[in-house]
Every structure is written in structure tokens, then in C-alpha cells.
Amino acid sequence: PNESLGPVWCPPFDPSNTGGCNPMALTGRSKLQNQRASLNQQIIKQMRMRAGAENLLRATSNNKVREMVGLELSYVNSNLQLLMEQLEALNSSVDVYQNAQEATSIPLIPLGLKETKEVDFSVPFKDFILEHYSEDGSSYEEEIADLIDLRQACRTPSRSDAGIELLTKYFSHLPLLESRFLSPTRQLGIFFTWYDSFTGVPVCQQNVSLEKASILFNVGALYTQIGTRCNRQTSTGLDEAITAFQKAAGVLNHLKETFTHTPSYDLSPAMLSMLIKMMLSQAQECLFEKIALSGIRNEFFSLLKMAQEAAKVGDSYDQVHQSMSQTPIKDNVPFFWSTMAQVKTHHYRSLAHYFVATALLDHQLSPQDDEDLQEKTLSQVYDSMLDGRSPLDILRKREDRRHIGKAHLRRAVMGHEEALRIHGLCRHLRKLDVLQEILQASHKRSLWRLCGDNKQMQPDKAFFPPFSAKTDHKAEMEMPVSTKVKVTDFFHRLGPLSVFSAKQHWTAPRTVRLKLEDRDMGFTLKGEPPVQITSLDPLCHAAVDGLKEGDYIVAVGDIDCKWMGVSEVMRLLKDVDEEGIDIRVVSLMDSSQPMPTKSATYCGGLPKTYSMICLAFDDHDKSPKGRKVSKKGSFLSWGLKNRLKSSSTLSLPTNNVLRDAFQMTPYSLWALVKSSALH
């Protein structure tokens, strides 16, 4: 309902076509994200001014200048403080994310999405494709545009499964891009900038790990927004909310375990641990609401069970508040969050006291009741009993039941009063009318049960042992399957990633003329795509023309065959006529050897032009390692399976070398003997 106002203007690029939302739509959530982006820009501007003022303060010794710079620095710090407070207010605006149909549920806390700057992959990727893969980068403009559009759409994902799928799709593309373009020995000049969701401080890195971690954080944040949007007045809506918060905790836990050295504060292990606890606590709260959805029966066992469930929720939020109070976290966590955790801790613990009190006061032990079962149930509510009294003694003595029940009610009233007091300390909490109404109603119910018509709370010296918080439905982290989505590589045309990656270095493609000599090509094909040259005859026409052992065939004629197997390349070469056919091959280079010189020249005022100078490696001065010419059959037997070789290797057979030697001319025979002696 908060997102039904629709767009007021249609931009040229519509992210909704790829699973994103229209950033210009006047929805409550989009307004908050736009305000967050604006605040991030203002924060970075003030931080640059502060850095410049501090540098000037260190560089100058003029007292007048130092006084003016100090005044400017105090003004900038004041502006930064105000901007941080505005960002904290955005993180406290939880009412926008709630389901508008709900009017009786306590609001839940979602995470805001991390903001980022646009990244233009076009020029760096085109240059890298030309220099590293020796292909025309302009032929990949469509693929680069699709990648840019996908990342742009990830900045405004829809609050649904489609938005999760969009983010995980881009996340699955990042390892492929890293293997294709991000070499460990070379930087492309691509900077990924992400803003801290709590402080607004930007982090800029060329390492793609920051991009991966930030996308994973947004996946978890989007799950929290989906969870808060669910209708918690229905069983289905509560199930969806529980699943969403458990998946959010699973994603954040995966982020904490996978990326351990993140420079952003909101991605630090301490902050992520706190966020995981908060998401699991909210899932536990939804589990409690699901149990209570059909109504709580005024029955002894049911009331004690609900007391333990409520105590479990209260203990979970108490752990969240303790995590928020730690030194690395408390300075940047919104005050709204910590006070909300405190309020819920007191509220649910007070509910637990109320349920136990009701069970003790309304249900006296009768001869028809099962004493053993009631004794066992009551003993499970407490960690230990006081004064050596057994649970059965309490159940049998009416006066003890009344005193302990009243003590529980007094504790419930005190807890609700403390929750209301803490609620009044935070101005953002005071804006949540539904929360105040729930707290006041709970307080009045406990107070009326304790005092009746007398508004004065009567003193009661009865004590009770500490609670034992237990649950049969504990919230657990759930790792969503959607974080690993199978995607098609944008740059599939570059070839198999196992060979054509940024880590591998090879020579520029060169053209070799293949000719049929006595129904034989003079080499063997093997391997998965791309196929590789092996068992090369050093005297064949292809070897003389520059073909080398271990070369990869990337094209036959005008047909690209980087993704073709042995049988497919074989079909292309099968119909070679007497004139032969041109193939394009590349030679894999040792990573320790320097790459051939490849330079990009830019002409001022003219379109970009490239001059490629590829230095070929001369293998004539190297001693071949036992190069052997094997016995080969007829070229016409190409299609038959070679029984002497594996099925993954295809031989291009020739006749016996000795028999060929007798058929040679004296000059050819002398050349063969000389070549063998040299080798």
C-alpha cells in the first residue's frame, strides 16, 4: 500500500525490466533511499572539506590562518554531526516498511540498503578485451551494456522475490567477471564505491570483494524488508516473515564468515554478529505471535507454555541489547534500535510473568487434576526453587499460590512501566502509536489484575525463583538457496573460462595455413573446448607455417571454434581441399614470462586507435623434449574411433615414417636426417 502511488516520470532506463524498481516512483521506501543517497553525498563533501582543513592546519604556522581554519573545522564537524543524526533518523523510520493493514502488531526493524555509485565498465573492459584477448572490444558493447544495466537495477531492487533474484543474479556474475577481467597483476582502474549504511562514510576499492560483500549485505537487508512487510495477522504472513528473517540471518552469517577483512563498518564481524542476533530475535518474536494467533486458552498448561515462549523472546532481545551496548557498536547503532530492543525485552518478560501469575491464580489444584504432570510443568518454568520448597508444595497450598502469583503480577507491572519509561526517552519510538497502545494496554491489564479497583499497588513480600526461558520453536539461521544462481556468462564469446581468463597469458591469434599432404594434416587434436594441437609432425606444412605443439585452435576459416570439441572441429577440417584452409591459433605462455608488448595509443581530438606490437617467442633455439612422430593411419579413417588412444584424443594418421622415407627424394631424405641429428 505504501508503494501504490506510482511513478511521476518515466526515465530512459527502467530497472523494473530487469527486476528493479523505478527509482523515480513516489513510494515511501524509494523516498527514504533517495534521502539516504543525498545524505551520503553531503557527508562525503563535508569529509573532504574536513580533510582539507586538517591538512592546512598541519601545514601552516600562521596563527591567523590557523584560527580561521580551526573555526571552519568546527563548522564542518557540526555539519557532519547533523548529517549523521539525519542518517540515524532514516534508519529509525521503520513505519514505512510495515504492512499498512496491521494495527495491532509491534513494529519490526528492517535494514536499509547500502548505496553505491555508478560504475562504467565500458572503456576498461573494451581496452582489456583488445589488449588481453586480442579481440575487438567494440563488438562486446551489447554485453557490457547489459552488465551496466543489471548493476544499475541492483541499486533499486523490488521488495519481493524478484528483487532477491536480481541481486543474487548479479552476485553470481561477479566471480565470472573477476576471472575474465580482474587480473591479480594488473588494475583496470575500475573503482567500486559503497557507502556505510550506518555512518554514510564511503569506501572505495578496486577489489571486487567489496562489491560482493555489499551485494550480499543488500540481499540480507532486502529479506528484512520483505519480513517487515508481511501481514502478521495471518498464519501465512507470519510463516513468510519467519522465513524472511531466518534467511536474512543466514545471508549475514555467510557474509561474516566469507569476507573477514571488509573495510566498511557495517560489514565488520562485530556489527554483523549483532545484526544476526537481531534478525533471529525478530524471527522468534514472529514464532511467538504465530502460537498466540489463534488465541491463548486460559488453561494451566497452555499459560505456562506461553510464559516460557514469551520469556524466550525477552531473553533474545536482551542479548541483542547487550551486543548493541558494546564499545565497537554502540557509537554507530541508532538509538532507536537499542531502545526498541530494551522495550521489547521488558515487554515480553512482563508478559511471561503475567501468564505464570494467571496460571497460579486462576487454576487451583483439584482432585481431578494430574498432580505429577502439573508439578513437572511448573518445575520446568523455573531454573530452581527457593527455600527448599517443591513445586508440588506450591500447587497444593492456596496461600503460596496466591502470594507467588501476586509477586509475578507485581513484576509484570514493573516491567511494563519500565518499558513505557524507556519508550518515552526516544522521540522516534514516540511516533509509533501502535507500540505505545500495546504497551499501555498490557500495563493496564496487569495492573488491574493485581490491584483490581484499587489503583494502589499493594506490597507483597513473596519471592519467586528465576525464569527458565524455553521454546519448542527456536529460530534458526537459514541459508537461502538463491544465493547461488546459475547464470550465463555475459562474455561467453571470449571462450571457455578455464583457458581464456585474466590469469592466463597467450600470444595474439596468428593464422596458419593447413594443407593436406598425402591425406594427412600432420598433427593430432585433443582436449575439451578449445581443442589443442598435439603430436605435431615438425616437417608438415602447418609446422613450417608456424603451428606449434600445444597451440589452441580458436577459429577455422571464418568460424569461431573456441567452444567446439574435437568432433566438431574435425567436421570443419574434413572437407579440406588441395588449396588448404586457414586456421587461427594461440599459444599459451608461461605466466613467469613477460607478456608481449601491447600498447594503446590515444590521438588527441581523433577517435581512439590502437597499435598492437606482439613479440612472438622463437622456439628454434630451444631443445624439443623428445618430440616423437607416431604411426598414423589414413586420413579417411578420421571418423573411426582410434582403439589405441583415448576417446578424448583424435589422431590425424599418416603412413609409416620409414616407408615414407624410401619414397622421398635424396634431398628430402637428407633434410630429414639433418633435422633428426639437430634435434
Salt bridges, closest charged atoms under 4 A:
GLU3 OE2 - ARG29 NE 3.15
GLU3 OE2 - ARG159 NH2 3.16
GLU3 OE1 - ARG229 NH2 3.81
GLU102 OE1 - ARG232 NH1 3.94
GLU118 OE2 - ARG155 NH1 3.70
ASP127 OD1 - LYS608 NZ 3.35
GLU131 OE1 - ARG186 NH2 2.89
GLU135 OE2 - LYS562 NZ 3.38
GLU141 OE2 - LYS126 NZ 2.83
GLU143 OE2 - ARG493 NH2 3.09
GLU178 OE1 - LYS212 NZ 2.78
GLU211 OE2 - ARG151 NE 2.65
ASP239 OD1 - LYS290 NZ 2.56
ASP266 OD2 - LYS114 NZ 2.86
GLU285 OE1 - LYS344 NZ 2.93
GLU289 OE2 - ARG232 NH2 2.65
GLU309 OE2 - LYS305 NZ 3.59
ASP315 OD1 - ARG349 NH2 2.89
ASP318 OD2 - ARG349 NH2 3.39
ASP362 OD1 - ARG449 NH2 2.19
GLU371 OE1 - ARG396 NH2 2.94
ASP387 OD2 - ARG389 NH2 3.84
GLU399 OE2 - ARG402 NH2 3.06
GLU399 OE2 - HIS403 NE2 2.96
ASP400 OD2 - ARG389 NH1 3.75
GLU417 OE2 - HIS443 NE2 3.31
GLU418 OE2 - ARG421 NH2 2.58
ASP460 OD1 - HIS403 ND1 3.70
ASP472 OD2 - LYS305 NZ 2.56
ASP489 OD2 - ARG180 NE 2.88
ASP551 OD2 - ARG510 NH2 2.43
ASP560 OD2 - LYS562 NZ 2.47
ASP582 OD1 - ARG513 NH1 2.97
ASP619 OD2 - LYS548 NZ 3.74
ASP619 OD1 - LYS622 NZ 3.72
